[in-house]
Amino acid sequence: MISKVFKKFPRGSTSRLGTVGPHRPFSGQSAAAAFATPPPAPPKKPAPPSQGALNPPLTLRLRPAVTPPISPSTRGSETEAVAAGSSHDAETARIPSLQAENEETAPPPSSLRAEAEDTFDQPLQQQQRNEAPFAEEGLETAVAGEASHASSSPSPSQHLETLRRIIEEGGASANPQMPGAVEAAVGDAVNFNLEELVETMSLLCTLQQRAALRDVAPFVLQRVSDQESASPESLQAATQSLNFLGRAMIYYEALFQYCDDNLSQMDSKSLALYAYEGGRHGLRCKHLLDRAVEPLTALAGQGQMSVEDMLKAAQGLIRFTKDWAPFFEAATERLLEAHRSRGVLKEVSNAELLLSLRFCRDLLHRQQSFQLLREDLCKELKRREAERELSLPEVSVAFSCLDDRRSVSVKREQRTSYVRQQQQQHAASASASAAAAGEETHETAEERESGTGGMSAAADGEGVLLVDGEGPEAREFVVQAKRSLETMPLQDFLRSDMTVNDAVNVLDCLASRGMSRSTLFARLGDFLVENIAEVRHSTNIGLWLQGLEAFSNADRFHPGYIGKCADFGRDEFMVDRISIFQQSRVLNSFARLDYYDERLYNVLGDRIAAEFSLLKFMKEIAPLLTAYARANHIHTGIFDAAFVAVSEMIITDALPATKNMTLGVIDAALAFCVAGYHTREGFPVLLDAAFRDWDPSNPVALRRLFKIADACYHEAPDNFNESNAQQSMLEVLGHEWSRELRTKPDCRGPMKRQHEAEYERAVQSVMGILKRLGIKGQPSIAPDAISSSLIDVAVDAGEKKGIALLPPAMTLRTGPHGEELFTGTGFFALQQRLLGARGWTVSPLSVSELMQARSFEEKRELLIGRLHDLDVDIPFLDA
């Protein structure tokens, strides 16, 4: 019977005893092990309360009168449910789940509550009429009907002793008498006092008897409500009962409300446990925790909470650190004092260290104490990692807590300003050291005015960038943990207990800290490919996108994983599961990785175009246009809608005059030039906005403005002359820094310096091969004074023929791994058009393709093929 009831009683609906909350188990130790932890000590035995009505009144179903023995199948399903909920209580032995940040659980509406109650009671109505005529007459009638039964029943102590003996003998799996003993104890629970009820719930929790816990809970509420005023003992019993119910995934609203009404009477231990249980049930308890934060903050600030209680309360409040920041500020101050005086961080568990590291990450820039505590935490984590006391999942959580992009409590502009200030200080220090040693330092045009000179000085020998608010301990821990993962045997790494979520966390941290050269990218990519089924079917539907973004941010192309993500992008089912904003991020990631697949861009583009009206900001539109322009894939649905949207934003002054917004307009205008929209009527509006108050000290913006002005000057002269920014465009075309920038290859990303060095080697290699072929090559030829690009190597200046060497930022990969082809991006297509307008013919040669050639003969064949395309005579072809 009970089995049938629960099949009709879905998770998340509401019964007369409360709501069965959908609580996702945390990772860590097994649920059964966590559930079997010893229960807390029960409170002192109070005077037996009177048998009054429940508050609020509930109609109870007494187990002996209405319910047959629980079937084995029902016990199994209830055991699984209890075990799943109990993992929240194994907090000191598990890793705090970081994916719970985005979990949203809303309380069920009252209309559904009544419907759920009717559904729960319906299967038992007939049996109640036959076997328990008092079941619908309220608690007083039920108690009267049980008077004769109670006189012959075992005493409460005998019931408890029987349950303890069953636990000692191995629990439910080893004792066939367990169902009857549980049923008898629940049936006589009406005669138990508060202390005995709490101990009964503890034993039932250990036995994983979920249905029995549900039936005993109202008696606890009755006992505590019958008291004239709430006492610390009754409140402690109430919070302990909430803990037992929470382990079984049962949300009992009436008991939560009782605690909420008596917050001022709670001691620190009960209040911490109350907050912990409220955090378990998520949003349905947020309004209760909002009121509990003030007394928690007061107790923590006055030093009346132990470290254990503060961390337990922090676990309950961790989902909304920003909303409940005052508590975390007070707790952080106490933790710092306790650690500096007694070294308490050496005594807490790994899970508690990671929990503290997490709220320090979220509130890092709120006050200095969070930065100081993070340093102490990283120092302790570094010691434990060196002694092999941290598991791989725990290391991955630590990495995610040290991911700079996840620091959400401060605006990105503030972090960028701070990091740039640190970089300038490092650059000044490096220059002073070099001057003292008699060495000469150099800065490029980009570094001189953008303030990024000395950025490499902001990285240590491991390539770990300094981030905002960070001291040496955090950086040293990242380096040490990275080395440990890199040196771990590959088979052990692939077969470790690390999950795909852990792998993505590590990828995010590596990418955010500029550790692009780490061999961990290859290892983690192999791990994700080997477990690609888990990635595909993960409850986090955007997990594959998160990993893809990490590789793109680090500018690392892992053929296996990128290929799998391309399969996901071509799969309409996978694409339809994510939002339009996530679809745009997928395209941006593939574009940054210079990967192109026509079907992938069409599938994503069709869905984005259908819902383009949802993209209302320039920061959402500009990257999308840039992605399609880079791929030279002109999706008319997207470009037409974007042209209208951007023009309306500019005309209606909907764009704030910020540096990032101006750069977004410049990116959109350049993408329209690639797509040919710069010849359309109305484009001068974009030119006016892009060149308004242009800043020559910004090399990134200056390079793009140079290309836009060049394109309009040669391909859209009418719009060039009609624009109010005509004079500004002429100044850009003739600016000396513009000419200096065109001598540098257009490289970007963390591997910029490496790509620039490869470009220089490619130029020298081509010049050497041309010399052997009897052709006098000329490097870096300018077609005219205002050209936005140079001829990398001119093979016949008289006939205006040359070779364009394409760095990775100007190259697209197409085709499967091992058979991929390298083609130019849309930006190179624009460059080719502008050079053609000046009479030049250029043939593209990928620097990556040239560097991959293993021998001189292979490079020679590549170059000869380009010369044949240009129809250039080769004097020493047979040499």
KADAQUI-V903241 format. One record per pair of residues at least 4 apart in sequence whose ideal C-beta (glycine too) atoms are under 7 Angstrom apart, sorted by the first residue. I is the first residue (numbers start at 0). J is the second residue. Records with the same first field share a line. If there is no record, write none. Layout:
I->J  J
//
This chain:
0->4  66  67  122  123
1->5  66  69  73  210
2->6  70  72  73
3->7  122
4->8  119  122
5->76
7->118  122
8->12  14  118  119
10->19  21
11->19  20  21  107
12->19  107  111  115
13->18  107  111  112  115
14->115  116  119
15->57  58  116  119
16->213  216  217  251
17->249  250  251  252
18->107  250  252
19->248  249  250
20->248  250  280
21->104
22->84  87  248  279  280
23->102
24->30  83  86
25->86  87  93  96
26->93  94  96  392
27->86  89  92  93  94
28->32  33  89  92  93
29->33
30->34  82  83  85  86
31->35  82
33->85  86  88  89  92
34->81  82  85  207  246
35->205
36->88  89
38->201  204  205
39->239
41->194  197  198
42->194  197  232  235  236
43->232
44->192  194
45->192  193  232
47->192
48->222  225  226
49->225
50->142
51->221  225
52->56  137  138  139
53->57  138  217  220  221
54->224
55->253
57->217
58->135  137
59->138  141  217
60->65  123  134
61->65  131  141  145  186  189
62->66  182  185  186  214
63->148  182  186
64->130  131  134
65->123  126  127  130  131  134
68->178  179  182
69->73  74  178  210
71->75
72->76
73->77
74->78  171
75->79
76->80
77->81  208  209  210
78->82  207
79->83
80->84  209  247  248
81->85  207  209  246  247
82->207
83->248
84->245  246  247  248
85->246
86->93
87->245  279
88->242  246
89->93
90->314  350
91->348  350  351
92->348  350
93->350
94->350  353  392  393  396
95->314  317  350  353  354  357
97->357  396  399
98->500  539
99->318
100->318
102->281
103->282
104->281  282  283
105->282  283
106->283
107->111  112
109->113
110->114
111->115
112->116
113->117
114->118
115->119
116->120
117->121
120->124
123->127
124->128
125->129
126->130
127->131  134  135
128->132
133->140  141  144
134->141
136->140
138->142
139->143
140->144
141->145
142->189
145->149  189
146->150
148->152
149->187  190
152->187
153->157  158
155->159  187  190  191  195
156->160
157->161
158->162  183  184  187
159->163  195  198  199  202
160->164
161->165  180
162->166  180  184  202  206
163->167  202
164->168
165->170  174  177  180  206
166->170  202  205  206
168->173  174
169->173  174
170->206
171->177  206  207
176->180
177->181  206
178->182
179->183
180->184
181->185  203  206  208  211
182->186
183->187
184->188  199
185->211  214  215
188->196  199  215  218
189->218
191->195  196  199  218
192->222
193->197  222  223  233  236
194->198
195->199
196->200  215  218  219  222
197->201  219  236  239  240
198->202
199->203  215
200->204  212  215  240  243
201->205  243
202->206
203->208  211  212  215
204->212  243  246  247
208->212
209->213  247
210->214
211->215
212->216  243  244  247  249
213->249
215->219
216->220  240  244  251  254
217->221
218->222
219->223  236  237  240
220->224  253  254  257
221->225
223->233  236  237  257
224->257
226->230  233
229->233  234  261  264
230->234
231->235  264  266
232->236
233->237
234->238  258  261  264  265  269
235->239  269
236->240
237->241  254  257  258
238->242  258  269  272  273  276
239->243
240->244  254
241->245  254  255  273  276
242->246  272  276
244->249  251
245->276  279
250->280  283
251->255
252->256
253->257
254->258
255->259  284  287
256->260
257->261
258->273
259->287  290
261->265
262->290  291  294
263->294
265->269  270  273
266->270
267->271  298  303  304  308
268->272  308
269->273
270->274  291  294  295  298
271->275  304  308  311  312
272->276  311
273->277  291
274->278  288  291  295  312  315  316
275->311  312  314  315
276->315
277->284  287  288  291  315
278->314  315  316  317  318
280->284
281->318
284->288
285->289
287->291
288->292  315  316
291->295
292->296  323  325  326
293->297
294->298
295->299  312  326
296->300  325  326  329
297->301
298->303  304
299->304  309  326  329  330  333
300->329
302->333
304->308  309
305->309
306->310  334  337  343
307->311
308->312
309->313  330  333
310->314  347  351  354
312->316
313->317  327  330  354  358
314->354
316->323  326
317->354  357  358
319->323
320->324  327  358  361  362
321->361  408
323->327
324->328  362  365
325->329
326->330
327->331  358  362
328->332  366
329->333
330->334
331->335  368  369  372
332->336  368
333->337
334->338  355  372
335->339  368  371  372
336->340
337->341  343
338->342  343  344  375
343->347
344->352  375  376  379
345->379
347->351  352
349->353  383  389  393
350->354
351->355
352->356  376  379  380
353->357  393  396  397  400
355->359  372  376
356->360  373  376  397  400
357->361  400
358->362
359->363  369  372  373  376
360->400  405  406
361->407  408
362->369  408
363->369  370  373  406  408  468
364->408  409  467  468
365->369  408
367->371
368->372
369->373
370->374  468
371->375
372->376
373->377  473
374->378  470  472  473
375->379
376->380
377->381  472  473  476
378->382  472
379->383
380->384  389  397  476
381->385  472  475  476  479
382->386
383->388  389
384->389  394  479  480  483
385->479
389->393  394
390->496
391->395  495  496  497  501
392->396  496  497  498  501
393->397
394->398  480
395->399  497  501  504  505
396->400  504
397->401  480
398->402  504  505  508
399->405  504  507  508
401->473  477  508
402->507  508  511
403->466  467  511  512
404->511
406->414
409->413  414
411->415
412->416
413->417
414->418  467
415->419
416->420
417->421  467
418->422  466  467
419->423  450
420->424
421->425  457  465
422->426  451  453  454  457
423->427  450  453
424->428
425->429  453  456  457
426->430  452  453  456
427->431
428->432
429->433  453  456
430->434  440
431->435
432->436
433->438  440
442->446  447  452
443->447
444->698  736  739  740
445->449  451  698
446->451  452
447->452
448->696  698
449->696  697  698
457->464  465
458->462  463  464  513
459->463  474
461->478  481  514
462->513  514  515  516
463->474  477  478  512  513  514
464->512  513
465->469  474
466->512
469->473  474
471->475
472->476
473->477
474->478
475->479
476->480
477->481  512
478->482
479->483
480->484
481->485  514  517  519
482->486
483->487
484->519
485->517  518  519
487->491  492
488->492
489->493  522
490->494
491->495
492->522
493->525  526  529
497->501  502
499->503  527  530  533  534  537  542
500->504  539  542
501->505
502->506  523  526  527
503->507  542  545  546  549
504->508
505->509  519  523
506->510  523  546  549
507->511  549
508->512
509->514  517  519  520  553
510->549  552  553
513->749
515->553  554  555  749  750
518->522
519->523
520->524  553  555  557
521->525  557
522->526
523->527
524->528  557  559  560
525->529  559
526->530
527->531  534  546  560
528->559  560  563
530->534
531->535  563
532->536
533->537
534->542  543
537->542
540->576  577
541->545  577  581
542->546
543->547  564  567
544->548  577  581  584  585
545->549
546->550  560
547->551  564  585  588
548->552  584  588
549->553
550->555  557  560  561  592
551->588  591  592
553->749
554->748  749  750
556->561  592
557->561
558->562  816
559->563
560->564
561->565  592  594
562->566  815  816
563->567
564->568
565->569  594  596  599
566->570
567->573
568->574  585  599  602  603
569->598  599  602
570->574
571->575  602
572->576
574->582  602  603  606
577->581  582
578->582
579->583  606  607  610  613
580->584
581->585
582->586  603  606  607
583->587  607  619  622  623
584->588
585->589  603
586->590  603  623  626
587->591  622  626
588->592
589->594
590->625  626  629  630
593->807  810  811  812
594->812
595->630  811  812  813
596->600
597->601
598->602
599->603
600->604  630  632
601->605
603->607
604->608  634  636  637
605->609
606->610
607->611  623  637
608->634  636  637  640
611->637  640
614->619  620
617->621  648  654  660  663  664
618->663
619->623
620->624  641  644  645  667
621->625  663  666  667
622->626
623->627  637
624->628  641  667  670
625->629  666  670
626->630
627->632  633  634  637
628->670  673  674  825  826
629->824  825  826
630->811  825
631->824  825  828
633->638  674
634->638
635->639
636->640
637->641
638->642  674  676
639->643
640->644
641->645
642->646  671  676
643->647
644->648
645->649  667  685
646->650  681  684  685
647->651
648->653  654
649->654  684  685  688
650->684
654->660  664
655->660
657->661
658->662
659->663
660->664
661->665
662->666  700
663->667
664->668  685  688  689
665->669  689  700  703  704
666->670  703
667->671
668->672  685  686  689  707
669->673  703  706  707
670->674
671->676  677  682  685
672->677  707  710  829
673->825  826  828  829
676->682
677->682  710  711  714  715  718
678->714  715  718
682->686  715  718
683->687  718  721  722
684->688
685->689
686->690  711  718  722  724
687->691  722  723  724
689->704  707
690->704  724  727  728
691->724
693->704  727  731
694->700
695->701  734  736
697->701
698->702  740
699->703
700->704
701->705  736  737  740
702->706  740  745
703->707
704->708  731
705->709  731  737  740  787
706->710  787  829
707->711
708->712  728  731  732
709->713  732  785  786  787  833
710->714  829  833
711->715  718  719  728
712->716  719  732
713->833  836
714->836
715->719
716->720
717->721
718->722
719->725  728
720->725
724->728
725->729
726->730
727->731
728->732
729->733
730->734
731->737
732->737  785
733->785
735->739
736->740
737->741
741->787  788  789
742->779  789
744->755  758  806
745->806  808  809
746->751  754  755  806  808
747->751  808
750->754
751->755
752->756
753->757
754->758  806  807
755->759
756->760
757->761  846  850
758->762  804  806  846
759->763
760->764
761->765  804  846  849  850
762->766  778  791  792  804
763->767
764->768  849  858
765->769  776  792  802  804  862
766->770  776  778  792
767->771
768->772  858  859  862
769->774  776  794
771->875  878
772->873  874  875  876
773->873  874  875
774->794  873
776->792  793  794
777->793  796
778->791  792
779->789  791
780->789  790  793  796  801
781->786  789
782->786  790  834  837  839
783->837
786->837
787->833
788->830  834
790->801  839  841
791->801  802  803  804
792->801  802  804
793->801
794->800  801  802  866  869  871
795->800  871
799->838  839  840
800->840  869  871
801->839  841
802->841  842  844  865
803->841  842  843  844
804->844  846
805->809  810  823  827  843  844  845  846
806->846
807->846  847
809->823  824  826  827
810->821  823  824  845  847
811->822  824
812->819  821
813->819  820  822
814->818  819  820
815->819
821->845  847  848
823->827  828  843
825->829
826->830
827->831  843
828->832
829->833
830->834
831->835  841
832->836
834->839  841
835->839
840->869
842->865  868  869
844->849  861  865
845->849
846->850
847->851
848->861
849->858  861
852->857  858  861
853->857
855->859
856->860
857->861
858->862
859->863
860->864
862->866
863->867  873
864->868
865->869
866->871  873
//
